[in-house]
């Protein structure tokens, strides 16, 4: 018997409609690096996993999302709290 545990929240569900998988991973990693000093490492991981979908929905072009400033990213993660 194989028991599979599926997370009820998949990172980048919405983002995957617009961005490549590597772009999602890159955004989340950059987001975590930039925000961990502000919100803490654990919160950064959780918030950035959430924010990637919100950002991708607003910025369908990943290159535009890459240009977001730290305050803009923090605004997005605040929507995930």
Order of alpha helices (4+ residues) and beta strands (2+ residues): alpha-alpha-alpha-alpha
